[in-house]
Every structure is written in C-alpha cells, then in structure tokens.
C-alpha cells in the first residue's frame, strides 16, 4: 500500500507478504526501515519502509534518507495542505536550524518561534538546541508549527515517561 511519493522515493507499508511479492524486485535498490515509526503507524501496528528505486542513487555519501511529517497550522507558502508525509535526503550531520532551513521552514519558524516544534525519532528537540544531530538512514522527523490544542498532552516518548512519572507521583500524594 503506497502512502506518499516524492521524486519516486516512496514510503510504503507492507501489510503482508502478498504486498511484498507484488513489487518487481529489479526496480528496487533497497528498502529502508523506519524503526521509530510515526504515531499513527504505531497505533495501527503498522511498519514503515522507504523504498528506493534502482534508478535513484544516494545524491551524496554525506546524506541520509529520512521520513518527514510536516504539520503546518499557520498561514504559509510551504505546502497547500496542513499535513504532508514524505521521504527526504538530508545531510548526515545537521542541527535544528539547518534542518529547518533544508526543509524550507526556517523563516516560518522564525515568525512563529514559540509554535515551532520538532521531533526526531519521537523525541522532542528543544527550540534552542544547536548541537549537531548525527542522522541515520530511516530517521523519522516530525515538524509541527501552530498552537498545540492540549499542551498537557505528552508529545514524545521521553515526555510521556516523564508525564507518567509525574502523574504517579501526584496520585501517590
């Protein structure tokens, strides 16, 4: 089942072996697993693979293939819809500002700095963070720009553990 396409690199979900056998193996260079799946895939117990076709090669040995979710709830010229999921080649060493610039979101995040949220592999990256990120093929990034409806909702696995601990401490008193 195909879910997103960009420059012939497709994020696919293999539900069963029948789906896998329908692909022509000569057209596939590789399948890259996305181990830290998007939350909607986790809820549905689905796995995510990025398919790289045989006609497409890594643009540079210094780039890694990542899955990007962009959710923009502010006026923008970046994308016509609020949500977009796509694979993207990114520099293997980058930082938060450079990543946002590579995705065309730097100006938008400057305009809405308090509403610009970034996660890597379901772990939030602080808006002031500038330390280098060492990317791997199959990394998952989520960018959310806009008001978060329920700020008390945990936004990452790390925050979820922290919130669970806080909740347990609160109930125990």
Order of alpha helices (4+ residues) and beta strands (2+ residues): beta-beta-alpha-beta-alpha-beta-beta-beta-beta-alpha-alpha-beta-beta-beta-beta-alpha
